[in-house]
Amino acid sequence: MLGSREPGKLVAWVRESGKRASCGTFLETTNFSELAVFAVNGVKTVDAIQLAGADNFNGKVVIDATNPLDMSGAPPSWLAHPAPPAASSSSKP
């Protein structure tokens, strides 16, 4: 099952993908699934989780493939999350 904010746009995908394919809202999809692949634009992550119902992910395997990069320019810039901090070379005794 493929989830979307606008599942009506996935009608062709369902038709072309075979009789076991289906689509629905994020909420319908998380209720249906045992495993979730989360692949949304990084800045829309919180919104998508809220639409799906955060508690609906409890007890499920979630593969997070979100992309926090703004790909509209070159090179891409960080959008949803700051760059990870550089590792410190100093150590305390």
Phi, psi and omega in degrees: 000136180249126181263151180203156170296330182231076184299338177300334179285352184258009183303315180297318179300315179299314181299318183281342187267355176107171189291343179268355180280147176206169178218165178188184176291170176300320179296313179299320182291317179290328175294326182283325194279155167256335179226139180235132171256115184262108185224078180237164174302132185310321182286347180259004185301307182299317179301314181295320178297318178296319178296326180281338185087100186309321181294340180289350177270348182302132177077007181249151171283128178238122175261116184265109179243030180292154182238106182277013184265145172269107185268012183283344180233178177231129351288161180295151178247157176292140183237302187272331184225143176291158176300144179299143180294147178292146179292139180278136179269350180271147177230147180266144181290000000 
